[in-house]
Every structure is written in C-alpha cells, then in structure tokens.
C-alpha cells in the first residue's frame, strides 16, 4: 500500500471495471501476472506500470506494459 503515495484509497473495483472517478482505486484481480495486467486494461487503462522481479512477463498483447524494478541486478538481467 505504500506504493500509492499519500493519497487515500477511494475504493475497490471489480475485475476489468473502470474507476468511478479520479484517485487511487484498488482492483480485485488475480495475482497471476498476465491476468493482473489484463484487468486494468479491460477497465480502460492506456498503459500498465508493472513492478516486478525477473520472473514475470514484460510485454502484453492488450496494453503497453512498462516493467519496473528497483533491483539493479534484475535490471541488468534484461
């Protein structure tokens, strides 16, 4: 939850549901990487910022995906 910054979470939306307004919304979606990327794309996200380790996909056929890692070793592996 610390990754959301200091903004309050507005609510929880269902899988593939569009947010009901501005702000930070949590989506009820599976933890598996492909499904987790598909869910916000179905809800209208124009691109995905995916914070991950080295074992997850870096591309998705539905939405442009930016894979982010704070671990320099993980970044060098790619």
N, CA, C and O atoms as a printed pandas DataFrame, in Angstrom:
     atom_number atom_name residue_name chain_id  residue_number  x_coord  y_coord  z_coord
0              1         N          UNK        A               1    0.809   -1.183    0.000
1              2        CA          UNK        A               1    0.000    0.000    0.000
2              3         C          UNK        A               1    0.860    1.259    0.000
3              4         O          UNK        A               1    0.384    2.316   -0.414
4              5         N          UNK        A               2    2.090    1.182    0.443
5              6        CA          UNK        A               2    2.955    2.361    0.471
6              7         C          UNK        A               2    3.239    2.867   -0.940
7              8         O          UNK        A               2    3.580    4.039   -1.107
8              9         N          UNK        A               3    3.110    2.022   -1.955
9             10        CA          UNK        A               3    3.385    2.433   -3.327
10            11         C          UNK        A               3    2.354    3.424   -3.855
11            12         O          UNK        A               3    2.589    4.052   -4.887
12            13         N          UNK        A               4    1.233    3.578   -3.183
13            14        CA          UNK        A               4    0.200    4.509   -3.650
14            15         C          UNK        A               4    0.490    5.939   -3.238
15            16         O          UNK        A               4   -0.248    6.845   -3.626
16            17         N          UNK        A               5    1.530    6.169   -2.473
17            18        CA          UNK        A               5    1.862    7.517   -2.036
18            19         C          UNK        A               5    1.056    7.912   -0.813
19            20         O          UNK        A               5    0.816    7.093    0.074
20            21         N          UNK        A               6    0.642    9.161   -0.770
21            22        CA          UNK        A               6   -0.068    9.663    0.409
22            23         C          UNK        A               6   -1.565    9.825    0.171
23            24         O          UNK        A               6   -2.288   10.244    1.075
24            25         N          UNK        A               7   -2.037    9.504   -1.014
25            26        CA          UNK        A               7   -3.462    9.645   -1.327
26            27         C          UNK        A               7   -4.272    8.530   -0.688
27            28         O          UNK        A               7   -3.803    7.399   -0.557
28            29         N          UNK        A               8   -5.485    8.862   -0.295
29            30        CA          UNK        A               8   -6.390    7.853    0.268
30            31         C          UNK        A               8   -6.893    6.940   -0.847
31            32         O          UNK        A               8   -7.073    7.377   -1.984
32            33         N          UNK        A               9   -7.116    5.683   -0.516
33            34        CA          UNK        A               9   -7.692    4.744   -1.477
34            35         C          UNK        A               9   -9.186    5.026   -1.545
35            36         O          UNK        A               9   -9.874    5.006   -0.525
36            37         N          UNK        A              10   -9.688    5.288   -2.753
37            38        CA          UNK        A              10  -11.086    5.673   -2.945
38            39         C          UNK        A              10  -12.045    4.502   -2.806
39            40         O          UNK        A              10  -13.190    4.682   -2.392
40            41         N          UNK        A              11  -11.579    3.290   -3.152
41            42        CA          UNK        A              11  -12.456    2.135   -3.065
42            43         C          UNK        A              11  -11.870    0.953   -3.803
43            44         O          UNK        A              11  -10.750    1.006   -4.310
44            45         N          UNK        A              12  -12.650   -0.120   -3.855
45            46        CA          UNK        A              12  -12.253   -1.348   -4.547
46            47         C          UNK        A              12  -13.214   -1.561   -5.706
47            48         O          UNK        A              12  -14.432   -1.494   -5.534
48            49         N          UNK        A              13  -12.661   -1.819   -6.888
49            50        CA          UNK        A              13  -13.486   -2.087   -8.060
50            51         C          UNK        A              13  -13.281   -3.530   -8.496
51            52         O          UNK        A              13  -12.275   -4.151   -8.154
52            53         N          UNK        A              14  -14.221   -4.056   -9.240
53            54        CA          UNK        A              14  -14.156   -5.434   -9.707
54            55         C          UNK        A              14  -13.206   -5.604  -10.881
55            56         O          UNK        A              14  -12.729   -4.626  -11.456
56            57         N          UNK        A              15  -12.937   -6.851  -11.230
57            58        CA          UNK        A              15  -12.041   -7.202  -12.335
58            59         C          UNK        A              15  -12.513   -6.529  -13.624
59            60         O          UNK        A              15  -13.653   -6.724  -14.045
60            61         N          UNK        A              16  -11.646   -5.745  -14.243
61            62        CA          UNK        A              16  -11.968   -5.112  -15.512
62            63         C          UNK        A              16  -12.904   -3.918  -15.412
63            64         O          UNK        A              16  -13.294   -3.360  -16.437
64            65         N          UNK        A              17  -13.271   -3.516  -14.208
65            66        CA          UNK        A              17  -14.193   -2.396  -14.023
66            67         C          UNK        A              17  -13.423   -1.072  -14.096
67            68         O          UNK        A              17  -12.298   -0.974  -13.606
68            69         N          UNK        A              18  -14.032   -0.070  -14.704
69            70        CA          UNK        A              18  -13.411    1.254  -14.773
70            71         C          UNK        A              18  -13.561    1.964  -13.433
71            72         O          UNK        A              18  -14.584    1.806  -12.766
72            73         N          UNK        A              19  -12.562    2.744  -13.027
73            74        CA          UNK        A              19  -12.694    3.529  -11.794
74            75         C          UNK        A              19  -13.890    4.478  -11.890
75            76         O          UNK        A              19  -14.239    4.946  -12.974
76            77         N          UNK        A              20  -14.503    4.751  -10.759
77            78        CA          UNK        A              20  -15.703    5.579  -10.720
78            79         C          UNK        A              20  -15.389    7.072  -10.633
79            80         O          UNK        A              20  -16.309    7.888  -10.570
80            81         N          UNK        A              21  -14.131    7.436  -10.629
81            82        CA          UNK        A              21  -13.716    8.831  -10.548
82            83         C          UNK        A              21  -12.215    8.909  -10.371
83            84         O          UNK        A              21  -11.536    7.883  -10.412
84            85         N          UNK        A              22  -11.681   10.108  -10.173
85            86        CA          UNK        A              22  -10.233   10.260  -10.000
86            87         C          UNK        A              22   -9.760    9.698   -8.668
87            88         O          UNK        A              22  -10.554    9.478   -7.754
88            89         N          UNK        A              23   -8.457    9.468   -8.572
89            90        CA          UNK        A              23   -7.865    9.000   -7.327
90            91         C          UNK        A              23   -7.311    7.597   -7.438
91            92         O          UNK        A              23   -7.249    7.023   -8.526
92            93         N          UNK        A              24   -6.907    7.049   -6.301
93            94        CA          UNK        A              24   -6.312    5.711   -6.226
94            95         C          UNK        A              24   -7.417    4.689   -5.964
95            96         O          UNK        A              24   -8.150    4.793   -4.980
96            97         N          UNK        A              25   -7.528    3.717   -6.840
97            98        CA          UNK        A              25   -8.518    2.644   -6.709
98            99         C          UNK        A              25   -7.785    1.311   -6.689
99           100         O          UNK        A              25   -6.801    1.137   -7.408
100          101         N          UNK        A              26   -8.245    0.381   -5.887
101          102        CA          UNK        A              26   -7.694   -0.978   -5.867
102          103         C          UNK        A              26   -8.624   -1.859   -6.696
103          104         O          UNK        A              26   -9.844   -1.718   -6.625
104          105         N          UNK        A              27   -8.042   -2.776   -7.489
105          106        CA          UNK        A              27   -8.850   -3.670   -8.308
106          107         C          UNK        A              27   -8.751   -5.084   -7.763
107          108         O          UNK        A              27   -7.658   -5.576   -7.484
108          109         N          UNK        A              28   -9.891   -5.733   -7.615
109          110        CA          UNK        A              28   -9.953   -7.126   -7.186
110          111         C          UNK        A              28   -9.607   -7.988   -8.397
111          112         O          UNK        A              28  -10.453   -8.223   -9.260
112          113         N          UNK        A              29   -8.365   -8.455   -8.456
113          114        CA          UNK        A              29   -7.886   -9.213   -9.607
114          115         C          UNK        A              29   -6.937  -10.304   -9.134
115          116         O          UNK        A              29   -6.334  -10.182   -8.068
116          117         N          UNK        A              30   -6.797  -11.383   -9.927
117          118        CA          UNK        A              30   -5.865  -12.449   -9.557
118          119         C          UNK        A              30   -4.432  -11.927   -9.468
119          120         O          UNK        A              30   -4.089  -10.919  -10.086
120          121         N          UNK        A              31   -3.615  -12.611   -8.703
121          122        CA          UNK        A              31   -2.220  -12.208   -8.541
122          123         C          UNK        A              31   -1.355  -12.623   -9.726
123          124         O          UNK        A              31   -0.283  -12.053   -9.930
124          125         N          UNK        A              32   -1.798  -13.600  -10.507
125          126        CA          UNK        A              32   -1.001  -14.060  -11.647
126          127         C          UNK        A              32   -0.752  -12.899  -12.607
127          128         O          UNK        A              32   -1.667  -12.128  -12.893
128          129         N          UNK        A              33    0.473  -12.769  -13.103
129          130        CA          UNK        A              33    0.909  -11.591  -13.854
130          131         C          UNK        A              33    0.040  -11.272  -15.068
131          132         O          UNK        A              33   -0.399  -10.131  -15.217
132          133         N          UNK        A              34   -0.218  -12.240  -15.930
133          134        CA          UNK        A              34   -0.967  -11.952  -17.159
134          135         C          UNK        A              34   -2.375  -11.471  -16.838
135          136         O          UNK        A              34   -2.841  -10.492  -17.420
136          137         N          UNK        A              35   -3.056  -12.146  -15.919
137          138        CA          UNK        A              35   -4.403  -11.735  -15.535
138          139         C          UNK        A              35   -4.385  -10.372  -14.851
139          140         O          UNK        A              35   -5.302   -9.568  -15.024
140          141         N          UNK        A              36   -3.338  -10.121  -14.078
141          142        CA          UNK        A              36   -3.228   -8.866  -13.347
142          143         C          UNK        A              36   -2.994   -7.686  -14.290
143          144         O          UNK        A              36   -3.413   -6.570  -13.983
144          145         N          UNK        A              37   -2.350   -7.901  -15.405
145          146        CA          UNK        A              37   -2.157   -6.849  -16.405
146          147         C          UNK        A              37   -3.428   -6.667  -17.233
147          148         O          UNK        A              37   -3.783   -5.540  -17.577
148          149         N          UNK        A              38   -4.113   -7.755  -17.553
149          150        CA          UNK        A              38   -5.324   -7.695  -18.367
150          151         C          UNK        A              38   -6.439   -6.934  -17.665
151          152         O          UNK        A              38   -7.193   -6.210  -18.316
152          153         N          UNK        A              39   -6.559   -7.083  -16.350
153          154        CA          UNK        A              39   -7.659   -6.479  -15.592
154          155         C          UNK        A              39   -7.722   -4.958  -15.742
155          156         O          UNK        A              39   -8.774   -4.448  -16.126
156          157         N          UNK        A              40   -6.649   -4.202  -15.460
157          158        CA          UNK        A              40   -6.761   -2.748  -15.631
158          159         C          UNK        A              40   -6.909   -2.334  -17.094
159          160         O          UNK        A              40   -7.545   -1.321  -17.387
160          161         N          UNK        A              41   -6.329   -3.106  -18.016
161          162        CA          UNK        A              41   -6.506   -2.800  -19.439
162          163         C          UNK        A              41   -7.982   -2.910  -19.809
163          164         O          UNK        A              41   -8.501   -2.073  -20.548
164          165         N          UNK        A              42   -8.655   -3.930  -19.301
165          166        CA          UNK        A              42  -10.091   -4.091  -19.552
166          167         C          UNK        A              42  -10.890   -2.954  -18.929
167          168         O          UNK        A              42  -11.964   -2.604  -19.418
168          169         N          UNK        A              43  -10.372   -2.380  -17.857
169          170        CA          UNK        A              43  -11.038   -1.266  -17.195
170          171         C          UNK        A              43  -10.726    0.086  -17.819
171          172         O          UNK        A              43  -11.217    1.111  -17.345
172          173         N          UNK        A              44   -9.921    0.105  -18.870
173          174        CA          UNK        A              44   -9.657    1.349  -19.580
174          175         C          UNK        A              44   -8.266    1.927  -19.427
175          176         O          UNK        A              44   -7.990    2.998  -19.968
176          177         N          UNK        A              45   -7.373    1.251  -18.701
177          178        CA          UNK        A              45   -6.003    1.762  -18.563
178          179         C          UNK        A              45   -5.341    1.815  -19.941
179          180         O          UNK        A              45   -5.487    0.888  -20.737
180          181         N          UNK        A              46   -4.624    2.886  -20.219
181          182        CA          UNK        A              46   -3.983    3.037  -21.518
182          183         C          UNK        A              46   -2.590    2.439  -21.557
183          184         O          UNK        A              46   -2.080    2.134  -22.636
184          185         N          UNK        A              47   -1.965    2.267  -20.403
185          186        CA          UNK        A              47   -0.706    1.538  -20.293
186          187         C          UNK        A              47   -0.590    1.030  -18.862
187          188         O          UNK        A              47   -1.290    1.506  -17.967
188          189         N          UNK        A              48    0.299    0.059  -18.651
189          190        CA          UNK        A              48    0.459   -0.574  -17.351
190          191         C          UNK        A              48    1.894   -0.364  -16.873
191          192         O          UNK        A              48    2.839   -0.610  -17.623
192          193         N          UNK        A              49    2.061    0.086  -15.635
193          194        CA          UNK        A              49    3.367    0.105  -14.969
194          195         C          UNK        A              49    3.385   -1.107  -14.052
195          196         O          UNK        A              49    2.634   -1.153  -13.077
196          197         N          UNK        A              50    4.231   -2.088  -14.347
197          198        CA          UNK        A              50    4.226   -3.364  -13.646
198          199         C          UNK        A              50    5.494   -3.489  -12.811
199          200         O          UNK        A              50    6.581   -3.682  -13.357
200          201         N          UNK        A              51    5.364   -3.383  -11.505
201          202        CA          UNK        A              51    6.500   -3.505  -10.590
202          203         C          UNK        A              51    6.690   -4.986  -10.285
203          204         O          UNK        A              51    5.778   -5.640   -9.779
204          205         N          UNK        A              52    7.883   -5.521  -10.595
205          206        CA          UNK        A              52    8.052   -6.965  -10.514
206          207         C          UNK        A              52    9.512   -7.374  -10.378
207          208         O          UNK        A              52   10.424   -6.551  -10.460
208          209         N          UNK        A              53    9.699   -8.655  -10.169
209          210        CA          UNK        A              53   11.019   -9.270  -10.215
210          211         C          UNK        A              53   11.281   -9.775  -11.620
211          212         O          UNK        A              53   10.625   -9.335  -12.565
212          213         N          UNK        A              54   12.217  -10.681  -11.776
213          214        CA          UNK        A              54   12.622  -11.117  -13.118
214          215         C          UNK        A              54   11.741  -12.212  -13.712
215          216         O          UNK        A              54   11.887  -12.527  -14.892
216          217         N          UNK        A              55   10.835  -12.799  -12.940
217          218        CA          UNK        A              55   10.102  -13.957  -13.437
218          219         C          UNK        A              55    8.813  -13.684  -14.165
219          220         O          UNK        A              55    8.170  -14.625  -14.631
220          221         N          UNK        A              56    8.401  -12.421  -14.284
221          222        CA          UNK        A              56    7.116  -12.114  -14.896
222          223         C          UNK        A              56    7.273  -11.536  -16.292
223          224         O          UNK        A              56    8.350  -11.056  -16.647
224          225         N          UNK        A              57    6.200  -11.577  -17.096
225          226        CA          UNK        A              57    6.296  -11.090  -18.473
226          227         C          UNK        A              57    6.543   -9.586  -18.532
227          228         O          UNK        A              57    6.124   -8.843  -17.645
228          229         N          UNK        A              58    7.220   -9.152  -19.574
229          230        CA          UNK        A              58    7.472   -7.725  -19.736
230          231         C          UNK        A              58    6.632   -7.131  -20.856
231          232         O          UNK        A              58    6.660   -5.918  -21.070
232          233         N          UNK        A              59    5.887   -7.965  -21.575
233          234        CA          UNK        A              59    5.024   -7.491  -22.659
234          235         C          UNK        A              59    3.635   -8.086  -22.480
235          236         O          UNK        A              59    3.460   -9.117  -21.832
236          237         N          UNK        A              60    2.658   -7.418  -23.065
237          238        CA          UNK        A              60    1.284   -7.908  -23.010
238          239         C          UNK        A              60    0.610   -7.549  -24.332
239          240         O          UNK        A              60    0.801   -6.437  -24.825
240          241         N          UNK        A              61   -0.175   -8.458  -24.922
241          242        CA          UNK        A              61   -0.769   -8.177  -26.234
242          243         C          UNK        A              61   -1.885   -7.135  -26.210
243          244         O          UNK        A              61   -2.254   -6.625  -27.268
244          245         N          UNK        A              62   -2.431   -6.803  -25.051
245          246        CA          UNK        A              62   -3.568   -5.885  -24.972
246          247         C          UNK        A              62   -3.151   -4.462  -24.613
247          248         O          UNK        A              62   -3.710   -3.503  -25.145
248          249         N          UNK        A              63   -2.178   -4.314  -23.721
249          250        CA          UNK        A              63   -1.800   -2.982  -23.240
250          251         C          UNK        A              63   -0.286   -2.830  -23.211
251          252         O          UNK        A              63    0.420   -3.756  -22.813
252          253         N          UNK        A              64    0.225   -1.669  -23.630
253          254        CA          UNK        A              64    1.656   -1.419  -23.463
254          255         C          UNK        A              64    2.017   -1.543  -21.981
255          256         O          UNK        A              64    1.315   -1.018  -21.117
256          257         N          UNK        A              65    3.107   -2.236  -21.699
257          258        CA          UNK        A              65    3.483   -2.503  -20.312
258          259         C          UNK        A              65    4.905   -2.026  -20.051
259          260         O          UNK        A              65    5.836   -2.381  -20.773
260          261         N          UNK        A              66    5.055   -1.218  -19.010
261          262        CA          UNK        A              66    6.367   -0.756  -18.573
262          263         C          UNK        A              66    6.728   -1.570  -17.343
263          264         O          UNK        A              66    6.070   -1.464  -16.308
264          265         N          UNK        A              67    7.775   -2.384  -17.451
265          266        CA          UNK        A              67    8.205   -3.217  -16.331
266          267         C          UNK        A              67    9.206   -2.431  -15.492
267          268         O          UNK        A              67   10.201   -1.928  -16.014
268          269         N          UNK        A              68    8.939   -2.325  -14.196
269          270        CA          UNK        A              68    9.749   -1.510  -13.292
270          271         C          UNK        A              68   10.367   -2.384  -12.207
271          272         O          UNK        A              68    9.698   -3.248  -11.641
272          273         N          UNK        A              69   11.654   -2.154  -11.920
273          274        CA          UNK        A              69   12.320   -2.851  -10.827
274          275         C          UNK        A              69   13.306   -1.900  -10.158
275          276         O          UNK        A              69   14.001   -1.141  -10.833
276          277         N          UNK        A              70   13.361   -1.943   -8.846
277          278        CA          UNK        A              70   14.330   -1.138   -8.102
278          279         C          UNK        A              70   15.610   -1.917   -7.831
279          280         O          UNK        A              70   16.549   -1.382   -7.242
280          281         N          UNK        A              71   15.653   -3.176   -8.257
281          282        CA          UNK        A              71   16.799   -4.038   -8.020
282          283         C          UNK        A              71   17.751   -3.958   -9.221
283          284         O          UNK        A              71   17.393   -4.421  -10.304
284          285         N          UNK        A              72   18.940   -3.391   -9.064
285          286        CA          UNK        A              72   19.873   -3.250  -10.189
286          287         C          UNK        A              72   20.241   -4.586  -10.835
287          288         O          UNK        A              72   20.431   -4.641  -12.050
288          289         N          UNK        A              73   20.346   -5.657  -10.059
289          290        CA          UNK        A              73   20.680   -6.969  -10.625
290          291         C          UNK        A              73   19.573   -7.452  -11.558
291          292         O          UNK        A              73   19.857   -8.019  -12.613
292          293         N          UNK        A              74   18.327   -7.236  -11.183
293          294        CA          UNK        A              74   17.200   -7.620  -12.032
294          295         C          UNK        A              74   17.219   -6.821  -13.328
295          296         O          UNK        A              74   16.986   -7.380  -14.399
296          297         N          UNK        A              75   17.490   -5.545  -13.248
297          298        CA          UNK        A              75   17.529   -4.691  -14.433
298          299         C          UNK        A              75   18.633   -5.145  -15.380
299          300         O          UNK        A              75   18.420   -5.184  -16.592
300          301         N          UNK        A              76   19.798   -5.486  -14.861
301          302        CA          UNK        A              76   20.915   -5.940  -15.702
302          303         C          UNK        A              76   20.611   -7.264  -16.392
303          304         O          UNK        A              76   21.152   -7.521  -17.467
304          305         N          UNK        A              77   19.774   -8.106  -15.818
305          306        CA          UNK        A              77   19.432   -9.400  -16.421
306          307         C          UNK        A              77   18.619   -9.225  -17.691
307          308         O          UNK        A              77   18.609  -10.119  -18.537
308          309         N          UNK        A              78   17.955   -8.127  -17.844
309          310        CA          UNK        A              78   17.079   -7.907  -19.000
310          311         C          UNK        A              78   17.863   -7.307  -20.087
311          312         O          UNK        A              78   17.324   -7.036  -21.160
